[in-house]
C-alpha cells in the first residue's frame, strides 16, 4: 500500500507542478474562499474564512469581476472550513467540509445556497479519484429520482486564496434535519420509550475519522468485520441504553433473516422499511459500488419508526471505476457487491437478497424502474449523463489541466460509464429475475379520507400540532386486518399494532395527541401518530408490512389544493371512491362532527326511532354521561347531562332535517345521524 501511495503522489504532484492557466469566468457558480491571513486549511482544527458565491442565475455566465456586486452574490459571509475525507486526503486536490457562520464567527448561519434548502453544514466534494467528475452526482440524482433522499448537488468552480482550485460539487452534508435526514433529534436523556426509539443515524464505515466504534457485525468473509459508528446521536453524546437499543435493532434484523422469519409481526419486515433497503441495494448495485455495504453506508431510524437504509453516500468507485492505482478492480458489471469476496458488509445484506419475499419486492421495484421513461431505464440515465456532461465540460477541461495527468481522460471515462451500464442493466435484470411471479399482491381497500395538517389555535387549544389528525376508511365490504400496515418514510410515523382491524365501510382516526383529540372532538382516536404532519405539504404513503403501497396522497398548502392551512379547516375527500391523489377531489371542511364514527361493539347502544317525529330514545348497556345535539352544519343546539343508561329527547319543536347526536359514555363517544320528519 505504501508503494502505491508513493506512486500516486509522484504521478499527481509531478504533473500539477507545471500548472499554469488563467481563470476569469464560468457557466457554473464560482465559489471564492479566502482563509483569514491566507492560512492553509487542515483536517483539524477548522480555520476561519470568508466565502462568496457568484451566481447570476441558471443558464447565465458568471465572472470573477462580479465578486463585489451584491446582486450577483448568492452568499457573502463567514465560514469555518476543514479538509475532509479518508483516502482522498492523499490527493493534492482536497475536498472540504464547511459551516456557514454569522458575523460573530461562532453562531451557525442557516442559508439556502444555490437553491438548496437552508442549513449551515456543507460539503465541497473535490471529486477525488474520479476522472469522469460525474459518478457521485449521477448516483445522488438517481437516488432522488426514484424517491429516496440523497444530498442535493450543485456543480461549481472554486478559487481558494486567489488560486484556481478546480471543479467541485457543493452538496449537503448527511445530517438530521427536516430537509435532510428527517428523523427526530434524540437527546442524551431520551433513554425510555418512546423517545429511545429514535431518531438515529448510524453508519458502517472506516475508522479513520477518529470516531469510536459503536459495535461490529460479522461478514460472510470471516476476517472482515463491519464497524458501526454513531452519527446521531454523536458518539460523545450517545448513552449506553441508546447504543444498546439501536444495536439490538440491527441484531434483530440479522437474526430474523438468518432464521428465515418473514412474519410481518415479528420477522424482519417488522424491523425494517423494506422499500428503502431495496432502493439502497438497487442504486449501489447499478453502479457496482466497490464500497457498498462496508463503508460510507448510512442507516436511519425515526422515533417509533422502522430502520431504513440510506442515504447513499460516496459512490465514486462505481460504473467500472476503482482504485486501480492501488491494485483494485472490483466494480464489475457481472458481480453482486454483497457477495463479491471483498467488501460485502454485514451478513444481512446477502441474506436479504436470498430471502424469497424480499427478492419479490426487489424484483418488482427493479423491473418497474427500468421501464421506458423510468429513471433507471438506460435511455433515461444516458440523457442525464449527457445533460450533466454538457453542463460541466468547460470546467472539467480546466480541472483536468489543473490536477489530472493526461492519461486520465474525461471523454473516455464518460464512454466507459455508458458502456458499463449497457452491460450492467441487462445482467442485473437477469440475475434478479422477472417480477411476473411476484405481482399478485392483494392490498386492502384503505383510503386516506381526511387530513388535518395545520389546525388553527385558540385559548382552549393553543397547540396546533396536537390537534392534527388523519381519517382512514375501509371502503370494502370485509373487515381488514391492519397488522403490519404502516406509513412509509420519516417525519410522520405510525404503524398499526398486531391483530388490529377495521370493519367494513368503517372509518378510524389517527391523532397527533389522543387526549387533545378526545377533548376537542369528543371521540377516542384509533391511535396516536409520532411527530407531525407538515404544514407545507408532504407525501403520505400507507403501505402493507412489505412496503407495498396501499394508498398515497401528496397534499399541499398551495393551489390547486383547497385552503386548509391554519384557518380551522381540514382536507376532506369528497368521495371515498375518487382518486385521492388529485387535488380537485378534495374540499376544505370544518364539519368535524359529521365525520366522527366510533366502534360500537364495546357497549350496546340504541338510538331510535329514526326517522323521528317527536321523541328520540337512547338506551345503553353503559352509562351515558352527555348527549349533544347538532344541526347538519355542526352547530350545537342542545347539551344534556344524562348520567344514566337511558334518556328520551323531545325533538317535536325542531324543524325537519338531518341532525347529529353526540353520545358520550364513560369510556368512549359515538356519533349518530338522525333524520327529523
PAVEXDREN-265881 format. One record per residue (C-alpha): residue in three letters; x, y, z. Coordinates in Angstrom, 2 decimals, padded with zeros to 5 digits, always signed. Example, Ala and Ser with C-alpha at 12.3 -4.5 7.8 and 13.67 -1.06 7.14 Angstrom:
2
ALA	+012.30	-004.50	+007.80
SER	+013.67	-001.06	+007.14
***
This chain:
677
UNK	+000.00	+000.00	+000.00
UNK	+002.83	+002.43	+000.83
UNK	+004.34	+001.77	-002.61
UNK	+001.03	+002.65	-004.28
UNK	+000.59	+005.78	-002.19
UNK	+004.06	+006.94	-003.17
UNK	+003.39	+006.28	-006.83
UNK	+000.09	+008.14	-006.59
UNK	+001.70	+011.21	-005.09
UNK	+004.54	+011.12	-007.62
UNK	+002.10	+010.87	-010.50
UNK	-000.15	+013.73	-009.44
UNK	+002.39	+016.01	-007.81
UNK	+004.79	+015.83	-010.75
UNK	+002.05	+016.71	-013.19
UNK	+000.45	+019.50	-011.19
UNK	+003.71	+021.30	-010.58
UNK	+003.61	+022.50	-014.21
UNK	+000.12	+024.03	-013.85
UNK	-000.46	+027.43	-015.41
UNK	-003.80	+028.81	-016.61
UNK	-005.97	+031.88	-016.23
UNK	-009.50	+031.65	-014.81
UNK	-011.87	+034.58	-015.25
UNK	-015.41	+033.29	-015.80
UNK	-017.61	+030.18	-015.86
UNK	-021.01	+028.87	-016.86
UNK	-021.13	+027.41	-013.32
UNK	-021.38	+029.22	-009.98
UNK	-017.98	+030.46	-008.75
UNK	-017.07	+029.90	-005.10
UNK	-014.40	+032.22	-003.69
UNK	-012.84	+031.21	-000.36
UNK	-010.21	+033.27	+001.41
UNK	-008.90	+031.98	+004.71
UNK	-008.08	+034.54	+007.39
UNK	-004.47	+035.57	+006.91
UNK	-004.20	+033.18	+003.95
UNK	-003.50	+030.24	+006.27
UNK	-003.61	+026.67	+004.99
UNK	-006.66	+024.51	+005.59
UNK	-006.12	+021.43	+007.75
UNK	-008.00	+018.26	+008.59
UNK	-008.38	+019.65	+012.11
UNK	-008.95	+022.16	+013.60
UNK	-011.15	+024.20	+011.32
UNK	-009.95	+027.61	+010.20
UNK	-012.00	+030.77	+009.71
UNK	-012.53	+032.16	+006.24
UNK	-014.76	+034.35	+004.11
UNK	-016.77	+032.90	+001.25
UNK	-018.53	+034.44	-001.71
UNK	-020.64	+032.58	-004.27
UNK	-021.02	+034.36	-007.60
UNK	-024.20	+033.26	-009.34
UNK	-026.18	+035.39	-011.78
UNK	-028.80	+032.70	-012.36
UNK	-029.34	+029.40	-014.13
UNK	-028.01	+029.47	-017.68
UNK	-026.16	+032.77	-017.20
UNK	-022.43	+033.28	-017.21
UNK	-020.59	+034.24	-014.01
UNK	-017.48	+036.42	-013.80
UNK	-014.81	+036.89	-011.17
UNK	-015.29	+040.62	-011.61
UNK	-018.78	+040.19	-010.10
UNK	-017.37	+039.38	-006.69
UNK	-018.13	+042.85	-005.34
UNK	-021.57	+043.19	-006.94
UNK	-024.10	+042.26	-004.27
UNK	-026.84	+041.48	-006.79
UNK	-024.75	+038.67	-008.23
UNK	-023.71	+037.11	-004.89
UNK	-025.65	+034.08	-003.71
UNK	-023.62	+034.14	-000.48
UNK	-021.25	+036.65	+001.04
UNK	-020.24	+035.81	+004.58
UNK	-018.19	+033.91	+007.07
UNK	-017.41	+030.20	+007.27
UNK	-015.15	+027.77	+009.07
UNK	-013.60	+025.09	+006.93
UNK	-011.55	+021.89	+007.13
UNK	-010.21	+019.16	+004.87
UNK	-012.47	+016.10	+004.91
UNK	-012.41	+012.56	+003.60
UNK	-010.29	+009.49	+004.22
UNK	-008.22	+008.10	+001.35
UNK	-008.98	+011.24	-000.69
UNK	-006.77	+013.23	+001.68
UNK	-003.76	+011.67	-000.04
UNK	-004.59	+013.63	-003.20
UNK	-003.25	+017.12	-003.93
UNK	-006.77	+018.35	-004.70
UNK	-008.57	+018.33	-001.37
UNK	-012.24	+018.22	-000.55
UNK	-013.66	+020.33	+002.23
UNK	-016.32	+020.49	+004.89
UNK	-017.56	+023.93	+005.85
UNK	-020.07	+025.62	+008.12
UNK	-021.68	+028.93	+007.24
UNK	-021.37	+031.36	+010.18
UNK	-022.81	+034.65	+011.29
UNK	-020.56	+037.69	+011.60
UNK	-019.60	+036.73	+015.17
UNK	-017.63	+033.75	+013.77
UNK	-019.39	+031.49	+016.27
UNK	-023.11	+031.21	+015.52
UNK	-024.26	+028.92	+012.74
UNK	-025.89	+030.71	+009.83
UNK	-028.63	+028.71	+008.09
UNK	-028.64	+029.82	+004.47
UNK	-030.06	+028.48	+001.22
UNK	-027.01	+028.07	-001.01
UNK	-027.65	+027.85	-004.75
UNK	-031.29	+026.88	-004.34
UNK	-030.75	+024.15	-001.77
UNK	-032.79	+024.28	+001.47
UNK	-031.33	+026.46	+004.21
UNK	-028.77	+024.87	+006.52
UNK	-025.26	+025.54	+007.79
UNK	-023.31	+022.31	+007.08
UNK	-021.98	+021.86	+003.55
UNK	-019.51	+019.75	+001.59
UNK	-017.28	+020.81	-001.29
UNK	-016.77	+017.45	-002.99
UNK	-013.45	+017.55	-004.81
UNK	-014.38	+014.52	-006.97
UNK	-011.19	+012.75	-005.95
UNK	-010.13	+009.53	-007.69
UNK	-012.85	+010.30	-010.22
UNK	-011.75	+011.48	-013.68
UNK	-015.34	+011.44	-015.06
UNK	-016.41	+014.08	-012.47
UNK	-019.99	+012.71	-012.60
UNK	-020.23	+009.43	-010.67
UNK	-021.31	+010.88	-007.30
UNK	-023.52	+013.46	-008.98
UNK	-025.32	+010.92	-011.18
UNK	-025.86	+008.47	-008.33
UNK	-027.22	+011.10	-005.93
UNK	-029.60	+012.40	-008.57
UNK	-030.79	+008.90	-009.48
UNK	-031.50	+008.19	-005.82
UNK	-033.66	+011.31	-005.55
UNK	-035.37	+010.49	-008.83
UNK	-036.53	+007.11	-007.52
UNK	-037.94	+008.78	-004.41
UNK	-035.20	+008.44	-001.78
UNK	-033.42	+011.36	-000.14
UNK	-029.82	+011.91	-001.20
UNK	-027.69	+015.01	-000.78
UNK	-028.66	+017.77	-003.18
UNK	-025.84	+018.72	-005.51
UNK	-024.71	+021.78	-007.48
UNK	-021.56	+021.93	-009.61
UNK	-019.30	+024.95	-009.09
UNK	-015.73	+026.10	-009.63
UNK	-013.64	+027.06	-006.63
UNK	-010.98	+029.74	-006.22
UNK	-009.05	+029.29	-002.96
UNK	-006.94	+032.14	-001.62
UNK	-006.74	+033.64	-005.10
UNK	-005.74	+030.41	-006.86
UNK	-007.99	+028.39	-009.17
UNK	-008.74	+025.11	-007.42
UNK	-010.94	+023.33	-009.93
UNK	-014.36	+021.77	-010.41
UNK	-016.31	+020.81	-007.28
UNK	-019.79	+019.72	-006.27
UNK	-021.34	+021.77	-003.48
UNK	-023.58	+019.33	-001.65
UNK	-025.48	+018.79	+001.57
UNK	-023.78	+017.06	+004.46
UNK	-025.64	+014.00	+005.72
UNK	-027.28	+015.15	+008.94
UNK	-030.57	+015.30	+010.81
UNK	-032.99	+017.92	+009.57
UNK	-036.45	+018.35	+008.07
UNK	-034.93	+018.86	+004.60
UNK	-032.18	+016.27	+005.01
UNK	-032.47	+013.05	+007.04
UNK	-035.87	+013.79	+008.53
UNK	-035.77	+011.95	+011.85
UNK	-036.45	+013.19	+015.37
UNK	-033.42	+014.66	+017.13
UNK	-032.69	+012.38	+020.05
UNK	-031.32	+013.86	+023.27
UNK	-028.87	+012.45	+025.81
UNK	-031.67	+011.91	+028.33
UNK	-034.01	+010.15	+025.88
UNK	-033.49	+006.73	+027.43
UNK	-037.05	+005.46	+027.88
UNK	-039.82	+004.55	+025.48
UNK	-040.87	+006.01	+023.15
UNK	-038.08	+008.59	+022.93
UNK	-035.30	+006.00	+022.98
UNK	-036.64	+004.60	+019.70
UNK	-035.27	+007.50	+017.66
UNK	-034.09	+009.23	+015.80
UNK	-030.83	+007.61	+014.89
UNK	-028.36	+007.99	+012.04
UNK	-025.82	+005.18	+012.02
UNK	-023.17	+004.22	+009.50
UNK	-020.79	+001.40	+008.76
UNK	-017.51	+002.97	+007.73
UNK	-013.76	+003.21	+008.05
UNK	-012.45	+004.23	+011.47
UNK	-010.00	+006.80	+010.08
UNK	-012.31	+009.67	+011.05
UNK	-011.42	+009.27	+014.71
UNK	-014.92	+008.40	+015.94
UNK	-015.08	+005.38	+018.24
UNK	-016.55	+002.11	+017.01
UNK	-020.02	+001.57	+018.50
UNK	-020.18	-002.14	+017.65
UNK	-019.17	-004.60	+014.96
UNK	-021.07	-007.16	+012.95
UNK	-019.67	-010.17	+011.18
UNK	-019.47	-010.55	+007.43
UNK	-019.60	-013.73	+005.40
UNK	-015.90	-013.06	+004.94
UNK	-014.68	-014.21	+008.33
UNK	-011.79	-011.77	+008.69
UNK	-013.70	-008.70	+007.52
UNK	-015.89	-007.50	+010.40
UNK	-018.02	-004.43	+009.75
UNK	-017.62	-001.46	+012.08
UNK	-020.63	+000.68	+013.00
UNK	-020.31	+004.31	+014.08
UNK	-022.87	+006.68	+015.56
UNK	-023.73	+009.83	+013.66
UNK	-026.92	+010.74	+015.56
UNK	-026.58	+010.92	+018.47
UNK	-022.95	+011.92	+018.26
UNK	-020.51	+009.36	+019.67
UNK	-019.68	+011.63	+022.58
UNK	-023.37	+012.03	+023.45
UNK	-024.81	+008.55	+022.97
UNK	-025.93	+006.82	+026.16
UNK	-025.40	+003.17	+026.98
UNK	-029.13	+002.46	+026.65
UNK	-029.36	+004.23	+023.29
UNK	-026.39	+002.31	+021.95
UNK	-027.93	-000.93	+023.20
UNK	-031.30	-000.13	+021.65
UNK	-030.12	+000.72	+018.14
UNK	-027.59	-002.12	+018.06
UNK	-030.37	-004.52	+019.05
UNK	-032.40	-003.38	+016.03
UNK	-029.55	-004.36	+013.71
UNK	-029.07	-007.63	+015.57
UNK	-032.80	-008.34	+015.31
UNK	-032.63	-007.74	+011.57
UNK	-029.71	-010.13	+011.27
UNK	-031.21	-012.88	+013.44
UNK	-034.68	-012.81	+011.85
UNK	-033.14	-013.08	+008.39
UNK	-030.82	-015.87	+009.47
UNK	-033.82	-017.81	+010.80
UNK	-035.85	-017.06	+007.63
UNK	-038.51	-015.25	+009.66
UNK	-040.58	-013.20	+007.21
UNK	-043.50	-012.58	+009.57
UNK	-044.88	-009.05	+009.39
UNK	-045.48	-009.22	+013.15
UNK	-042.09	-010.39	+014.47
UNK	-039.87	-011.12	+011.47
UNK	-037.53	-008.83	+009.57
UNK	-040.44	-006.90	+007.94
UNK	-041.35	-005.68	+011.43
UNK	-037.84	-004.24	+011.82
UNK	-037.03	-002.55	+008.51
UNK	-038.67	-000.40	+005.88
UNK	-038.21	-002.89	+003.05
UNK	-038.54	-000.40	+000.14
UNK	-035.64	+001.70	+001.46
UNK	-033.39	-001.38	+001.63
UNK	-034.43	-002.40	-001.88
UNK	-033.75	+001.09	-003.26
UNK	-030.41	+001.27	-001.47
UNK	-029.37	-002.05	-002.95
UNK	-030.57	-001.06	-006.42
UNK	-028.62	+002.22	-006.59
UNK	-025.42	+000.73	-005.17
UNK	-025.60	-002.35	-007.36
UNK	-026.49	-000.39	-010.50
UNK	-023.07	+001.26	-010.25
UNK	-021.45	-001.84	-008.71
UNK	-020.18	+000.35	-005.88
UNK	-016.93	-001.15	-004.56
UNK	-017.50	+000.37	-001.12
UNK	-021.16	-000.63	-000.84
UNK	-022.42	-002.10	+002.47
UNK	-018.99	-001.95	+004.17
UNK	-018.02	+001.74	+004.02
UNK	-019.95	+005.03	+003.81
UNK	-023.15	+003.04	+004.35
UNK	-025.77	+005.01	+006.26
UNK	-028.91	+003.87	+008.05
UNK	-031.51	+005.93	+009.88
UNK	-034.49	+005.35	+012.12
UNK	-037.18	+007.79	+013.15
UNK	-038.87	+007.72	+016.56
UNK	-041.28	+004.76	+016.65
UNK	-040.39	+004.08	+013.02
UNK	-038.71	+001.25	+011.18
UNK	-034.99	+001.02	+010.44
UNK	-034.29	+002.46	+006.98
UNK	-031.28	+002.15	+004.67
UNK	-029.63	+005.31	+003.37
UNK	-028.99	+007.92	+002.37
UNK	-026.44	+006.82	-000.21
UNK	-023.02	+008.41	+000.15
UNK	-019.64	+008.44	-001.58
UNK	-020.30	+006.48	-004.79
UNK	-017.20	+007.48	-006.72
UNK	-015.96	+003.88	-007.09
UNK	-018.78	+002.92	-009.44
UNK	-019.62	+002.28	-013.08
UNK	-016.45	+000.23	-013.62
UNK	-014.05	+002.59	-011.86
UNK	-011.97	+001.50	-008.88
UNK	-008.67	+002.37	-007.22
UNK	-006.68	+000.61	-009.91
UNK	-003.64	+002.66	-008.98
UNK	-003.69	+000.74	-005.69
UNK	-004.29	-002.57	-007.44
UNK	-008.08	-002.77	-007.05
UNK	-010.55	-003.82	-009.74
UNK	-013.87	-004.58	-008.02
UNK	-016.55	-002.53	-009.82
UNK	-017.57	-005.06	-012.43
UNK	-020.78	-005.39	-014.45
UNK	-021.32	-009.06	-013.55
UNK	-020.92	-009.32	-009.77
UNK	-023.06	-008.57	-006.72
UNK	-021.18	-006.36	-004.28
UNK	-022.82	-008.09	-001.28
UNK	-021.18	-011.38	-002.32
UNK	-018.04	-010.44	-004.23
UNK	-015.48	-011.81	-001.78
UNK	-014.31	-008.35	-000.71
UNK	-016.28	-005.54	+000.98
UNK	-019.55	-007.43	+001.41
UNK	-020.84	-005.68	+004.51
UNK	-022.80	-007.41	+007.30
UNK	-024.44	-010.75	+006.59
UNK	-027.95	-009.38	+006.50
UNK	-027.44	-007.82	+003.04
UNK	-026.75	-011.16	+001.37
UNK	-029.47	-012.80	+003.47
UNK	-031.95	-010.16	+002.33
UNK	-031.22	-010.83	-001.32
UNK	-031.64	-014.56	-000.78
UNK	-034.93	-014.15	+001.08
UNK	-037.81	-015.01	-001.32
UNK	-040.17	-012.32	-000.03
UNK	-037.52	-009.59	-000.23
UNK	-036.44	-010.82	-003.66
UNK	-040.02	-010.37	-004.84
UNK	-040.02	-006.78	-003.58
UNK	-036.64	-006.16	-005.17
UNK	-037.70	-007.71	-008.47
UNK	-040.91	-005.68	-008.69
UNK	-039.08	-002.48	-007.88
UNK	-036.17	-003.06	-010.27
UNK	-038.37	-004.08	-013.19
UNK	-040.56	-001.03	-012.59
UNK	-037.60	+001.38	-012.55
UNK	-036.03	+000.14	-015.81
UNK	-039.18	+000.56	-017.92
UNK	-039.12	+003.19	-020.71
UNK	-039.43	+006.67	-019.24
UNK	-038.47	+005.48	-015.77
UNK	-035.32	+006.82	-014.01
UNK	-033.19	+003.66	-014.35
UNK	-034.02	+002.89	-017.94
UNK	-030.76	+003.10	-019.90
UNK	-032.06	+005.89	-022.16
UNK	-033.09	+007.96	-019.11
UNK	-029.68	+007.56	-017.47
UNK	-027.89	+008.33	-020.73
UNK	-029.91	+011.53	-021.09
UNK	-028.98	+012.55	-017.54
UNK	-025.31	+011.81	-018.25
UNK	-025.35	+013.84	-021.49
UNK	-027.06	+016.77	-019.80
UNK	-024.51	+016.69	-016.96
UNK	-021.55	+016.43	-019.31
UNK	-022.80	+019.40	-021.34
UNK	-023.00	+021.44	-018.13
UNK	-019.50	+020.65	-016.83
UNK	-017.38	+020.04	-019.93
UNK	-015.85	+023.51	-019.89
UNK	-014.96	+023.30	-016.20
UNK	-013.84	+019.68	-016.50
UNK	-011.25	+020.73	-019.08
UNK	-009.87	+023.38	-016.73
UNK	-009.81	+020.98	-013.80
UNK	-008.02	+018.32	-015.85
UNK	-005.30	+020.79	-016.73
UNK	-005.04	+021.78	-013.07
UNK	-004.94	+018.35	-011.46
UNK	-005.10	+015.28	-013.67
UNK	-002.37	+013.62	-015.75
UNK	-003.20	+013.28	-019.45
UNK	-003.86	+009.53	-019.28
UNK	-006.95	+010.15	-017.07
UNK	-009.22	+011.30	-019.87
UNK	-012.64	+012.88	-019.21
UNK	-014.21	+011.90	-022.54
UNK	-013.07	+008.29	-022.39
UNK	-014.45	+007.99	-018.84
UNK	-017.92	+009.09	-019.99
UNK	-017.84	+006.45	-022.73
UNK	-016.68	+003.92	-020.15
UNK	-019.67	+004.66	-017.89
UNK	-022.17	+004.26	-020.73
UNK	-020.57	+001.01	-021.90
UNK	-020.66	-000.28	-018.33
UNK	-024.39	+000.47	-017.99
UNK	-025.15	-001.29	-021.27
UNK	-023.79	-004.46	-019.67
UNK	-024.87	-003.89	-016.07
UNK	-028.60	-003.26	-016.52
UNK	-029.27	-006.47	-018.54
UNK	-027.10	-008.51	-016.16
UNK	-028.98	-007.26	-013.10
UNK	-032.32	-007.87	-014.81
UNK	-031.42	-011.49	-015.48
UNK	-029.85	-012.04	-012.06
UNK	-032.75	-010.52	-010.08
UNK	-035.34	-012.37	-012.10
UNK	-038.71	-011.38	-013.56
UNK	-041.38	-009.70	-011.49
UNK	-044.19	-011.71	-013.06
UNK	-044.45	-014.27	-010.25
UNK	-044.38	-011.52	-007.61
UNK	-047.09	-009.22	-008.93
UNK	-050.21	-010.75	-007.38
UNK	-050.16	-008.63	-004.24
UNK	-053.58	-008.26	-002.64
UNK	-053.92	-004.87	-000.97
UNK	-056.68	-003.86	+001.45
UNK	-059.16	-001.14	+000.33
UNK	-057.92	+001.52	+002.75
UNK	-058.24	+005.16	+001.73
UNK	-056.96	+008.35	+003.40
UNK	-060.11	+010.48	+003.51
UNK	-059.35	+013.40	+005.85
UNK	-056.16	+015.33	+006.63
UNK	-056.00	+017.99	+009.35
UNK	-052.41	+019.10	+008.78
UNK	-052.34	+022.68	+010.12
UNK	-055.05	+023.34	+012.72
UNK	-055.71	+026.84	+013.97
UNK	-055.10	+027.79	+017.60
UNK	-057.48	+029.04	+020.28
UNK	-057.26	+029.75	+024.01
UNK	-058.65	+026.30	+024.72
UNK	-056.37	+024.60	+022.20
UNK	-053.20	+026.71	+021.90
UNK	-051.02	+023.94	+020.39
UNK	-051.68	+023.49	+016.69
UNK	-049.68	+020.27	+016.27
UNK	-051.62	+018.43	+018.98
UNK	-054.89	+018.94	+017.07
UNK	-053.74	+017.20	+013.89
UNK	-055.50	+014.09	+012.65
UNK	-055.97	+011.72	+009.74
UNK	-059.03	+009.69	+008.86
UNK	-058.67	+006.32	+007.12
UNK	-061.63	+004.48	+005.64
UNK	-062.10	+000.83	+004.78
UNK	-064.15	+001.14	+001.59
UNK	-064.57	-002.62	+001.26
UNK	-067.26	-004.99	+002.49
UNK	-065.00	-007.13	+004.69
UNK	-063.02	-006.48	+007.86
UNK	-059.37	-005.58	+007.17
UNK	-056.53	-006.93	+009.30
UNK	-054.25	-003.96	+009.96
UNK	-051.27	-005.95	+011.26
UNK	-048.08	-004.61	+009.71
UNK	-049.76	-001.68	+007.95
UNK	-047.69	+001.48	+008.39
UNK	-046.78	+004.83	+006.90
UNK	-043.55	+004.68	+004.93
UNK	-040.80	+007.25	+005.28
UNK	-039.89	+009.58	+008.13
UNK	-041.30	+012.75	+009.66
UNK	-044.78	+011.27	+010.02
UNK	-044.70	+007.89	+011.74
UNK	-047.38	+005.36	+012.58
UNK	-047.53	+001.57	+012.49
UNK	-050.72	-000.31	+013.33
UNK	-050.35	-002.78	+016.20
UNK	-050.58	-006.54	+015.57
UNK	-054.08	-008.05	+015.47
UNK	-055.76	-004.65	+014.99
UNK	-058.51	-004.35	+012.41
UNK	-061.09	-002.06	+010.83
UNK	-064.60	-003.14	+009.94
UNK	-066.27	-002.89	+006.52
UNK	-067.22	+000.61	+005.39
UNK	-065.77	+001.96	+008.64
UNK	-063.53	+004.91	+009.44
UNK	-060.83	+005.39	+012.04
UNK	-058.89	+008.40	+013.22
UNK	-055.18	+008.74	+013.94
UNK	-054.43	+011.78	+016.09
UNK	-051.44	+013.96	+016.83
UNK	-052.40	+013.82	+020.51
UNK	-055.08	+011.45	+021.80
UNK	-056.02	+013.49	+024.88
UNK	-056.46	+016.70	+022.90
UNK	-058.40	+014.87	+020.20
UNK	-060.83	+013.44	+022.78
UNK	-061.22	+016.81	+024.46
UNK	-061.81	+018.71	+021.21
UNK	-063.74	+016.21	+019.14
UNK	-065.34	+014.06	+021.83
UNK	-064.24	+010.69	+020.48
UNK	-061.25	+008.43	+021.07
UNK	-058.88	+008.07	+018.12
UNK	-057.74	+004.65	+017.00
UNK	-054.12	+005.62	+017.67
UNK	-051.63	+008.44	+018.09
UNK	-049.00	+009.09	+015.45
UNK	-045.45	+010.21	+016.13
UNK	-044.13	+013.65	+015.16
UNK	-046.34	+015.77	+012.94
UNK	-047.86	+016.39	+009.57
UNK	-046.02	+019.04	+007.59
UNK	-047.70	+022.45	+007.42
UNK	-046.34	+022.91	+003.90
UNK	-047.41	+019.56	+002.50
UNK	-045.88	+016.12	+002.19
UNK	-046.31	+012.69	+000.71
UNK	-048.24	+010.24	+002.90
UNK	-047.72	+006.63	+001.87
UNK	-049.81	+003.94	+003.57
UNK	-048.26	+000.53	+002.99
UNK	-048.53	-003.10	+004.00
UNK	-045.84	-004.83	+006.05
UNK	-043.65	-005.40	+002.98
UNK	-043.92	-001.79	+001.84
UNK	-046.45	-002.34	-000.95
UNK	-048.36	+000.90	-001.42
UNK	-051.98	+000.75	-000.28
UNK	-052.71	+004.45	-000.66
UNK	-050.63	+007.54	-001.39
UNK	-051.52	+011.21	-001.09
UNK	-049.22	+014.18	-001.66
UNK	-051.12	+017.12	-000.20
UNK	-050.02	+020.74	-000.33
UNK	-050.81	+024.09	+001.26
UNK	-050.76	+025.67	-002.19
UNK	-053.20	+025.78	-005.11
UNK	-054.78	+023.71	-006.62
UNK	-055.24	+022.12	-003.18
UNK	-058.10	+023.60	-001.12
UNK	-057.06	+026.11	+001.53
UNK	-056.88	+024.27	+004.86
UNK	-053.72	+025.99	+006.05
UNK	-054.08	+027.19	+009.63
UNK	-057.60	+028.51	+009.19
UNK	-059.61	+025.87	+011.09
UNK	-060.33	+023.77	+008.01
UNK	-059.13	+020.29	+007.16
UNK	-058.87	+018.45	+003.85
UNK	-061.77	+016.09	+003.15
UNK	-062.03	+013.65	+000.26
UNK	-065.35	+014.43	-001.41
UNK	-065.99	+010.84	-002.48
UNK	-064.10	+007.86	-000.94
UNK	-064.17	+006.15	-004.34
UNK	-062.48	+009.11	-006.06
UNK	-058.76	+009.30	-006.80
UNK	-057.37	+010.98	-003.69
UNK	-054.11	+011.88	-005.42
UNK	-055.98	+014.58	-007.38
UNK	-056.42	+017.91	-005.57
UNK	-059.78	+018.58	-007.25
UNK	-061.27	+015.59	-005.42
UNK	-060.70	+017.25	-002.04
UNK	-062.50	+020.08	-000.29
UNK	-061.73	+022.26	+002.74
UNK	-064.15	+021.42	+005.55
UNK	-064.86	+022.35	+009.17
UNK	-067.70	+019.92	+009.76
UNK	-065.77	+017.81	+012.26
UNK	-068.68	+016.07	+013.95
UNK	-070.18	+014.74	+010.75
UNK	-067.06	+012.69	+010.27
UNK	-066.67	+011.07	+013.68
UNK	-067.52	+007.39	+013.92
UNK	-066.94	+005.02	+016.76
UNK	-066.65	+001.32	+017.37
UNK	-069.98	+000.44	+018.92
UNK	-069.05	-003.11	+019.85
UNK	-067.82	-002.03	+023.29
UNK	-071.31	-001.17	+024.63
UNK	-074.84	-001.90	+023.46
UNK	-076.18	+001.44	+022.27
UNK	-079.56	+002.06	+020.65
UNK	-080.88	+005.33	+019.25
UNK	-084.44	+005.14	+017.91
UNK	-086.70	+005.67	+016.11
UNK	-085.12	+007.15	+013.02
UNK	-086.64	+008.91	+011.25
UNK	-088.13	+010.52	+014.36
UNK	-091.23	+012.75	+014.69
UNK	-091.00	+013.86	+018.34
UNK	-089.35	+011.61	+020.95
UNK	-085.89	+010.16	+020.35
UNK	-084.89	+007.35	+022.72
UNK	-081.37	+006.46	+023.87
UNK	-080.61	+003.11	+025.52
UNK	-077.15	+001.95	+026.56
UNK	-075.73	-001.01	+028.47
UNK	-073.30	+001.50	+029.99
UNK	-073.72	+004.95	+031.48
UNK	-074.46	+007.82	+029.12
UNK	-072.77	+010.91	+030.54
UNK	-073.67	+013.60	+027.99
UNK	-075.82	+013.91	+024.87
UNK	-075.19	+016.77	+022.44
UNK	-077.45	+017.64	+019.51
UNK	-076.02	+019.37	+016.42
UNK	-077.59	+020.56	+013.21
UNK	-076.23	+019.43	+009.86
UNK	-073.77	+022.36	+009.77
UNK	-072.22	+021.19	+013.02
UNK	-073.76	+023.91	+015.23
UNK	-074.53	+022.90	+018.80
UNK	-078.27	+023.07	+019.54
UNK	-078.56	+021.38	+022.90
UNK	-076.34	+019.74	+025.53
UNK	-077.85	+017.43	+028.18
UNK	-076.12	+015.96	+031.23
UNK	-077.62	+012.46	+031.46
UNK	-075.57	+010.24	+033.81
UNK	-077.89	+007.31	+033.16
UNK	-078.28	+004.38	+030.81
UNK	-081.48	+005.75	+029.25
UNK	-082.80	+009.08	+028.04
UNK	-085.65	+010.44	+025.89
UNK	-085.00	+013.60	+023.88
UNK	-088.05	+015.62	+022.82
UNK	-087.46	+016.81	+019.23
UNK	-091.02	+017.86	+018.43
UNK	-090.14	+021.55	+018.29
UNK	-087.19	+021.14	+015.90
UNK	-087.54	+021.71	+012.13
UNK	-087.39	+018.78	+009.71
UNK	-083.91	+017.87	+008.53
UNK	-080.76	+015.96	+009.36
UNK	-079.21	+016.16	+012.84
UNK	-076.22	+014.62	+014.55
UNK	-076.29	+013.37	+018.13
UNK	-073.05	+013.02	+020.04
UNK	-073.29	+010.44	+022.84
UNK	-070.51	+010.46	+025.43
UNK	-070.23	+007.42	+027.70
UNK	-067.76	+006.72	+030.50
UNK	-065.13	+005.33	+028.15
UNK	-065.94	+006.40	+024.60
UNK	-068.13	+008.60	+022.49
UNK	-070.30	+007.96	+019.45
UNK	-071.99	+009.98	+016.76
UNK	-075.32	+009.08	+015.15
UNK	-077.11	+010.66	+012.22
UNK	-080.81	+011.33	+012.92
UNK	-083.48	+012.35	+010.43
UNK	-086.32	+014.51	+011.79
UNK	-089.62	+014.17	+009.94
***
